[in-house]
């Protein structure tokens, strides 16, 4: 393995220090990779059962145009998404362009003026918080009350803060599974179950909506299996398997999904409209391949964590640790090193490898954001990428990756750029 690694990076001018760290990282990652394969086998078995139930045939792959009435492929796909998300029903559409759009549509469908929204996992990621709270036409400008409970570095928040917020009787509790740009662990299903049970105990009438982005198909159970009323996510992340070209989903209780469909399209029409155009084949194929894609991404994250830990950086999670999403945080400590990492990763991406990542303004973010992204599907974070807000503690977030061989080489090159930056 080491000889093959040396040959693979021969043209990259990797320093001896970084190559030695990479050797050690491979040895640390191999046991974790075996565990990821075993877990991925169990997750795929669940997806396989869903496809057996769906009984697809060539007619499901045709797609529709116009209004999209009687789209058999869309109906089958949404049934598959519901089954894979442990949900009663799902709305999975290319008309939903992003996870953020789907989350805002879901919350808007469930909240009326005078109701209360609680974010139980701290401040939502920047663009979502803008859409909910900070924008003059944000959701809460319609007279919806809003609370946040701080969620710090531990796996669960201070119970007193959560209890006080729940005692104010929120109508909807929002839970963000992934860390976003927050310095906290992502939530595993056990933590989500604890949170749902706490909510049910203190605010039994509240609906629980989980932002499931980056977490799908990492664990065998999804949030709806432990009591969440709805989950929301992007189809160009985990469930798309690197093949879905656009879209987002809402899955959960049927009455909630129906309510969201009428918000997205029109009352009385709901999920009856929405053509799949030419997308249904890639959506179905992507979901079928998603468990394997997730495993490859987790392997890349394990190796990246091991490599940067060997080089002395703080990493979260560590190699081999329990994971609940496809994101790896690396605390590099300076803007210069963030730039170096993004530059090294970009050079190993298949599209726009010669681009030079620089920090820039991104709608919804208060700080400049640095990104490396060379995906075949624009914005697909299921393909290998990274981003970092240029602010303390200067962490970069690596996500996705469809091939662990590619991810290993890209991480080594990024590490080399970081280590050779003065």
Secondary structure per residue as TSV (DSSP state, phi and psi in degrees):
chain	resnum	aa	ss	phi	psi
A	1	X	-	360.0	-43.1
A	2	X	H	-68.1	-39.5
A	3	X	H	-62.5	-41.2
A	4	X	H	-65.4	-38.4
A	5	X	H	-63.6	-42.7
A	6	X	H	-62.7	-40.9
A	7	X	H	-67.5	-36.4
A	8	X	H	-68.0	-29.9
A	9	X	T	-104.4	12.5
A	10	X	T	-58.6	-31.7
A	11	X	T	-90.8	3.8
A	12	X	T	-101.0	-4.9
A	13	X	T	54.8	52.6
A	14	X	-	-78.2	134.4
A	15	X	-	-66.8	156.5
A	16	X	H	-60.9	-38.5
A	17	X	H	-62.3	-45.9
A	18	X	H	-69.2	-39.5
A	19	X	H	-65.7	-39.6
A	20	X	H	-62.4	-41.0
A	21	X	H	-64.4	-37.0
A	22	X	H	-66.1	-40.1
A	23	X	H	-57.7	-48.3
A	24	X	H	-64.8	-37.0
A	25	X	H	-65.8	-38.3
A	26	X	H	-60.9	-45.1
A	27	X	H	-63.0	-38.1
A	28	X	H	-70.9	-32.9
A	29	X	H	-80.1	-28.1
A	30	X	H	-56.3	-46.8
A	31	X	H	-62.0	-37.8
A	32	X	H	-64.6	-38.5
A	33	X	H	-63.3	-39.3
A	34	X	H	-61.7	-41.3
A	35	X	H	-65.5	-38.2
A	36	X	H	-63.4	-40.4
A	37	X	H	-62.5	-42.0
A	38	X	H	-64.9	-44.8
A	39	X	H	-63.6	-42.4
A	40	X	H	-62.8	-32.5
A	41	X	H	-63.1	-42.2
A	42	X	H	-66.6	-40.3
A	43	X	H	-65.8	-41.9
A	44	X	H	-63.8	-35.4
A	45	X	H	-59.2	-37.5
A	46	X	H	-65.0	-45.0
A	47	X	H	-66.0	-39.2
A	48	X	H	-60.4	-42.5
A	49	X	H	-61.9	-38.0
A	50	X	H	-64.1	-41.8
A	51	X	H	-68.3	-36.7
A	52	X	H	-60.4	-43.9
A	53	X	H	-63.0	-37.3
A	54	X	H	-69.9	-29.2
A	55	X	T	52.8	57.9
A	56	X	-	-67.8	150.2
A	57	X	-	-141.1	176.1
A	58	X	G	-55.5	-31.3
A	59	X	G	-63.3	-24.6
A	60	X	G	-72.4	-15.5
A	61	X	G	-94.6	1.5
A	62	X	S	-75.2	-36.3
A	63	X	-	80.2	169.9
A	64	X	-	-136.6	162.8
A	65	X	-	-122.2	-174.5
A	66	X	T	61.7	-129.1
A	67	X	T	-75.0	-24.1
A	68	X	-	81.8	24.7
A	69	X	T	-63.7	145.5
A	70	X	T	54.8	45.7
A	71	X	-	-86.0	100.0
A	72	X	H	-67.2	-36.0
A	73	X	H	-65.1	-42.0
A	74	X	H	-63.1	-42.9
A	75	X	H	-62.3	-43.3
A	76	X	H	-65.2	-42.1
A	77	X	H	-63.1	-44.2
A	78	X	H	-67.3	-31.8
A	79	X	H	-64.4	-40.0
A	80	X	H	-64.2	-45.2
A	81	X	H	-60.9	-43.1
A	82	X	H	-59.3	-46.9
A	83	X	H	-62.7	-44.2
A	84	X	H	-67.5	-26.6
A	85	X	T	-95.2	11.1
A	86	X	T	56.5	39.1
A	87	X	-	-120.4	162.7
A	88	X	S	-74.3	-36.2
A	89	X	E	-152.6	163.6
A	90	X	E	-150.1	148.1
A	91	X	E	-117.3	111.1
A	92	X	E	-129.3	106.7
A	93	X	E	-137.6	146.5
A	94	X	T	-73.9	-15.3
A	95	X	T	-71.4	-15.6
A	96	X	S	-93.4	108.8
A	97	X	-	-80.7	-17.3
A	98	X	S	-157.9	163.0
A	99	X	H	-61.3	-38.5
A	100	X	H	-60.5	-46.0
A	101	X	H	-58.8	-43.4
A	102	X	H	-66.1	-38.7
A	103	X	H	-65.3	-47.7
A	104	X	H	-62.0	-42.0
A	105	X	H	-62.1	-40.5
A	106	X	H	-64.9	-48.4
A	107	X	H	-66.2	-37.4
A	108	X	H	-64.7	-34.1
A	109	X	H	-70.5	-27.8
A	110	X	H	-98.2	-14.6
A	111	X	-	-116.1	136.9
A	112	X	-	-120.0	160.7
A	113	X	T	-50.6	136.2
A	114	X	T	93.6	-12.2
A	115	X	-	-84.5	169.9
A	116	X	E	-123.4	133.6
A	117	X	E	-111.3	130.4
A	118	X	E	-118.0	125.6
A	119	X	E	-92.4	108.1
A	120	X	T	-86.4	-3.1
A	121	X	T	-122.2	38.0
A	122	X	S	83.4	-167.2
A	123	X	S	-68.6	131.1
A	124	X	-	-62.0	164.1
A	125	X	-	-56.8	156.7
A	126	X	H	-54.9	-48.4
A	127	X	H	-68.2	-33.7
A	128	X	H	-70.4	-42.1
A	129	X	H	-61.7	-37.9
A	130	X	I	-59.1	-46.5
A	131	X	I	-66.9	-29.1
A	132	X	I	-88.8	-43.8
A	133	X	I	-122.9	-45.7
A	134	X	I	-85.9	-23.3
A	135	X	S	-81.1	142.7
A	136	X	T	-61.1	-21.7
A	137	X	T	-111.9	23.6
A	138	X	S	-66.1	168.5
A	139	X	G	-55.9	-41.8
A	140	X	G	-75.6	-8.6
A	141	X	G	-70.3	-10.2
A	142	X	G	-86.8	11.8
A	143	X	T	92.6	22.0
A	144	X	-	-95.6	128.7
A	145	X	E	-76.1	148.3
A	146	X	E	-135.8	133.8
A	147	X	E	-127.8	154.5
A	148	X	E	-130.0	143.1
A	149	X	-	-109.6	123.6
A	150	X	-	-59.9	138.1
A	151	X	-	-127.4	105.1
A	152	X	-	-93.0	-142.1
A	153	X	S	-78.5	-17.5
A	154	X	S	-79.5	175.6
A	155	X	S	-76.5	-17.7
A	156	X	S	-141.2	151.6
A	157	X	-	-78.1	170.8
A	158	X	-	-61.7	124.2
A	159	X	H	-62.3	-32.3
A	160	X	H	-62.9	-40.7
A	161	X	H	-64.6	-44.1
A	162	X	H	-66.8	-44.0
A	163	X	H	-61.4	-43.7
A	164	X	H	-61.2	-41.1
A	165	X	H	-68.9	-39.5
A	166	X	H	-69.4	-30.8
A	167	X	T	-69.2	-13.5
A	168	X	T	-85.6	11.3
A	169	X	-	56.2	63.6
A	170	X	-	-66.1	149.3
A	171	X	S	-86.8	-33.0
A	172	X	E	-134.8	133.9
A	173	X	E	-111.8	123.2
A	174	X	E	-98.9	133.8
A	175	X	E	-125.7	124.4
A	176	X	E	-100.6	112.1
A	177	X	-	-67.4	-46.9
A	178	X	S	-83.2	160.0
A	179	X	-	-75.0	-19.6
A	180	X	T	60.6	-130.3
A	181	X	T	-102.5	14.7
A	182	X	S	-83.1	149.3
A	183	X	S	-88.7	77.5
A	184	X	S	-156.8	158.4
A	185	X	-	-68.3	153.2
A	186	X	-	-71.3	158.6
A	187	X	-	-89.7	127.1
A	188	X	-	-83.1	172.2
A	189	X	H	-64.0	-34.5
A	190	X	H	-62.9	-40.4
A	191	X	H	-68.4	-37.7
A	192	X	H	-64.5	-39.9
A	193	X	H	-61.8	-44.2
A	194	X	H	-59.1	-43.6
A	195	X	H	-65.9	-44.1
A	196	X	H	-60.7	-43.8
A	197	X	H	-63.4	-37.9
A	198	X	H	-64.6	-42.7
A	199	X	H	-63.1	-44.9
A	200	X	H	-61.9	-34.9
A	201	X	H	-71.1	-40.3
A	202	X	H	-98.3	-29.7
A	203	X	-	-138.0	71.8
A	204	X	T	-63.3	-19.6
A	205	X	T	-91.3	-4.4
A	206	X	-	-75.3	142.9
A	207	X	E	-91.3	140.0
A	208	X	E	-108.0	119.3
A	209	X	E	-115.8	125.3
A	210	X	E	-111.4	126.1
A	211	X	E	-76.6	108.7
A	212	X	-	-96.9	5.9
A	213	X	T	-55.4	136.5
A	214	X	T	75.1	-9.2
A	215	X	T	-102.3	-11.9
A	216	X	T	-61.8	135.0
A	217	X	T	65.3	17.0
A	218	X	T	-82.6	-43.9
A	219	X	S	-107.2	164.3
A	220	X	S	-71.0	-30.0
A	221	X	S	-104.3	150.4
A	222	X	-	-110.3	167.0
A	223	X	G	-56.3	-32.4
A	224	X	G	-64.9	-24.6
A	225	X	G	-69.4	-19.5
A	226	X	G	-113.6	21.2
A	227	X	T	108.5	-3.9
A	228	X	-	-64.1	143.8
A	229	X	S	-80.8	-29.3
A	230	X	E	-156.0	148.6
A	231	X	E	-125.4	150.6
A	232	X	E	-135.2	143.7
A	233	X	E	-166.0	177.9
A	234	X	E	-100.5	142.4
A	235	X	T	-82.3	-13.0
A	236	X	T	-95.9	14.8
A	237	X	T	-105.5	-139.1
A	238	X	G	-53.0	-47.5
A	239	X	G	-68.2	-16.7
A	240	X	G	-82.7	-11.3
A	241	X	T	57.1	21.7
A	242	X	T	81.4	0.8
A	243	X	T	-110.4	-32.9
A	244	X	-	-62.0	133.9
A	245	X	-	-95.3	-15.3
A	246	X	S	-171.4	171.6
A	247	X	-	116.1	167.1
A	248	X	E	-151.1	169.4
A	249	X	E	-138.5	156.4
A	250	X	E	-130.0	128.0
A	251	X	E	-133.4	148.2
A	252	X	E	159.2	-146.9
A	253	X	-	-64.9	143.0
A	254	X	H	-60.4	-40.5
A	255	X	H	-66.4	-32.5
A	256	X	H	-70.0	-46.4
A	257	X	H	-61.5	-41.5
A	258	X	H	-62.0	-39.9
A	259	X	H	-63.5	-42.2
A	260	X	H	-66.4	-40.8
A	261	X	H	-59.5	-40.7
A	262	X	H	-70.7	-28.6
A	263	X	H	-70.9	-41.3
A	264	X	H	-71.9	-43.4
A	265	X	S	-101.2	-88.2
A	266	X	-	-164.3	146.1
A	267	X	T	-56.9	133.0
A	268	X	T	92.3	-21.6
A	269	X	T	-101.4	-52.3
A	270	X	G	50.2	-130.4
A	271	X	G	-79.3	1.5
A	272	X	G	-72.0	-19.9
A	273	X	-	-114.8	167.8
A	274	X	-	118.2	86.4
A	275	X	-	-67.2	149.9
A	276	X	-	-91.9	-10.1
A	277	X	T	52.7	-127.7
A	278	X	T	-100.7	19.2
A	279	X	-	-93.8	-18.2
A	280	X	H	-64.7	-34.1
A	281	X	H	-62.3	-46.8
A	282	X	H	-70.6	-31.4
A	283	X	H	-64.8	-47.2
A	284	X	H	-66.6	-46.4
A	285	X	H	-64.1	-38.9
A	286	X	H	-63.5	-41.4
A	287	X	H	-65.4	-38.6
A	288	X	H	-63.6	-36.0
A	289	X	H	-90.8	-6.1
A	290	X	H	-59.6	-42.3
A	291	X	H	-57.9	-39.8
A	292	X	H	-68.5	-39.9
A	293	X	H	-61.7	-40.4
A	294	X	H	-63.9	-42.3
A	295	X	H	-59.9	-45.4
A	296	X	H	-61.0	-40.2
A	297	X	H	-63.3	-43.7
A	298	X	H	-63.5	-35.8
A	299	X	H	-64.8	-41.0
A	300	X	H	-62.2	-42.0
A	301	X	H	-64.3	-40.2
A	302	X	H	-61.0	-47.6
A	303	X	H	-64.1	-43.8
A	304	X	H	-60.8	-42.0
A	305	X	H	-62.4	-45.5
A	306	X	H	-63.4	-42.4
A	307	X	H	-62.1	-49.2
A	308	X	H	-74.7	-27.3
A	309	X	H	-65.6	-40.6
A	310	X	H	-60.4	-31.4
A	311	X	T	-87.3	0.9
A	312	X	T	97.8	12.9
A	313	X	-	-97.9	154.1
A	314	X	E	-78.0	128.5
A	315	X	E	-126.8	149.7
A	316	X	E	-151.2	117.9
A	317	X	S	-76.7	170.2
A	318	X	-	-81.0	162.2
A	319	X	T	-57.3	128.7
A	320	X	T	85.3	-7.5
A	321	X	S	-71.2	160.0
A	322	X	-	-59.1	135.0
A	323	X	-	-123.9	145.9
A	324	X	S	-126.2	3.8
A	325	X	S	-155.1	176.6
A	326	X	S	-102.1	39.9
A	327	X	E	-123.2	141.5
A	328	X	E	-124.2	126.6
A	329	X	E	-98.9	133.0
A	330	X	E	-125.8	122.8
A	331	X	E	-92.6	102.9
A	332	X	-	-91.7	-24.1
A	333	X	-	93.2	-8.4
A	334	X	S	-156.8	152.6
A	335	X	H	-60.1	-35.4
A	336	X	H	-63.0	-40.2
A	337	X	H	-73.5	-32.8
A	338	X	H	-59.0	-45.6
A	339	X	H	-61.0	-42.0
A	340	X	H	-65.2	-42.9
A	341	X	H	-61.1	-49.5
A	342	X	H	-61.3	-39.2
A	343	X	H	-63.9	-44.8
A	344	X	H	-66.4	-37.3
A	345	X	H	-70.3	-43.5
A	346	X	H	-57.5	-38.9
A	347	X	T	-65.4	-15.7
A	348	X	T	-104.8	6.4
A	349	X	S	-90.8	150.6
A	350	X	S	-74.7	-19.9
A	351	X	S	-122.2	135.2
A	352	X	S	58.9	39.8
A	353	X	T	-63.6	-25.6
A	354	X	T	-87.9	-2.1
A	355	X	-	-65.5	151.6
A	356	X	-	-111.9	104.6
A	357	X	-	-64.0	131.7
A	358	X	-	-135.1	150.1
A	359	X	-	-64.2	143.7
A	360	X	B	-153.4	167.6
A	361	X	-	-72.9	134.8
A	362	X	-	-126.3	129.8
A	363	X	T	-52.3	128.9
A	364	X	T	95.4	-6.9
A	365	X	-	-113.6	131.7
A	366	X	S	-74.6	-28.3
A	367	X	S	-108.3	155.8
A	368	X	-	-58.9	146.5
A	369	X	E	-121.1	136.5
A	370	X	E	-106.8	132.7
A	371	X	E	-136.3	147.2
A	372	X	E	-122.5	121.3
A	373	X	E	-152.5	113.9
A	374	X	-	-134.7	58.9
A	375	X	-	-93.2	155.3
A	376	X	S	-73.6	-25.0
A	377	X	S	-113.0	114.6
A	378	X	T	-55.4	126.0
A	379	X	T	80.7	1.2
A	380	X	-	-71.8	112.5
A	381	X	T	-88.5	7.6
A	382	X	T	-81.3	-24.0
A	383	X	S	-84.8	153.8
A	384	X	S	-60.2	131.3
A	385	X	E	-160.8	174.3
A	386	X	E	-150.0	156.4
A	387	X	E	-150.2	157.6
A	388	X	E	-155.1	125.7
A	389	X	E	-73.1	134.9
A	390	X	S	-83.7	79.8
A	391	X	S	-156.6	159.2
A	392	X	T	-62.3	144.8
A	393	X	T	-90.1	25.4
A	394	X	-	57.4	59.8
A	395	X	E	-98.1	143.1
A	396	X	E	-109.1	143.0
A	397	X	E	-114.4	115.9
A	398	X	E	-97.1	138.1
A	399	X	E	-143.7	155.2
A	400	X	-	72.0	-158.2
A	401	X	-	113.1	127.8
A	402	X	S	-102.8	-8.3
A	403	X	-	-144.4	116.6
A	404	X	H	-64.0	-30.4
A	405	X	H	-61.7	-45.9
A	406	X	H	-61.9	-44.5
A	407	X	H	-63.3	-40.0
A	408	X	H	-61.2	-48.5
A	409	X	H	-65.5	-39.3
A	410	X	H	-66.2	-40.9
A	411	X	H	-64.8	-39.4
A	412	X	H	-63.9	-43.5
A	413	X	H	-65.6	-39.4
A	414	X	H	-64.4	-41.1
A	415	X	H	-63.1	-40.1
A	416	X	H	-62.3	-40.9
A	417	X	H	-63.1	-41.4
A	418	X	H	-63.4	-46.0
A	419	X	H	-73.0	-23.6
A	420	X	T	-97.0	7.4
A	421	X	-	-91.6	123.7
A	422	X	-	-81.1	360.0
